[in-house]
Amino acid sequence: MDLNTPQDADGIAEHITIAIMEHRLPPGIKLAEEKLAIAFGVGRNKIRQALMALAKEGLVKLHPNRGAFVTSPTVQETRDLFATRRLLEPEIIRNVIHRSTKAQRKPLHAHLKKEALARKNQDRRALIKLSGDFHSLLAEIGGNSFITRIMRQLCPVTSLMHALYDGPQMHACPEDEHSAIVAAIEAQDEKRAIALMLHHLAHVESVLDLSQEQHSAIRWESVFG
């Protein structure tokens, strides 16, 4: 077993969340306790605890007598999620501009460098996760703990929606749109930053193919490697 393999339920839940965000676990796939226990080298009780925690966050659906499945968002749920994000993220922008210092915003620039590197390396899985992390990071810097908690739930679910409805060559967030948002924030241009964020969310939603659903075969021994 890898020394970095988590032994507690919270760590296991985090690893599963990352696998979902990176599209290694597609929507609708069954999360078999036995296979997960082998993958993590723990007992099934810890796996059960992790799955229950993920169910509370909306990433997993628990069905009596059937087991746990990665959530498979519907078209209407997808539209509802983006409607919710259009309400929340302008407030996040306002908070970042008015509550944070330049030093507190430094992680945004470091994050943009990570995104650029992932694009350069054509690392789609990493870019998908980084794209979601950008929005969660903005919420954290904005300093509203309630919004931060909500965004930590919405971003992985958004990734699920991209797993279902993205074309195979689409990225979760279009190139340079995050950079433009950060530049407007640094310029303290609230109106422009909010407009760019709303345009960005509309762009991300518009590229989803709601007539398409994809599921992949899973090699469980490599998912958490």
Secondary structure by P-SEA (a helix, b strand, c coil): ccccccccaaaaaaaaaaaaaaccccccccccaaaaaaaacccaaaaaaaaaaaaaacccccccccccccccccaaaaaaaaaaaaacaaaaaaaaacccccccaaaaaaaaaaaaaaaaacaaaaaaaaaaaaaaaaaaaaccaaaaaaaaaaaaaaaaaaaccccccccccccaaaaaaaaaaaacaaaaaaaaaaaaaaaaaaaccccbbbbbbbccccccc
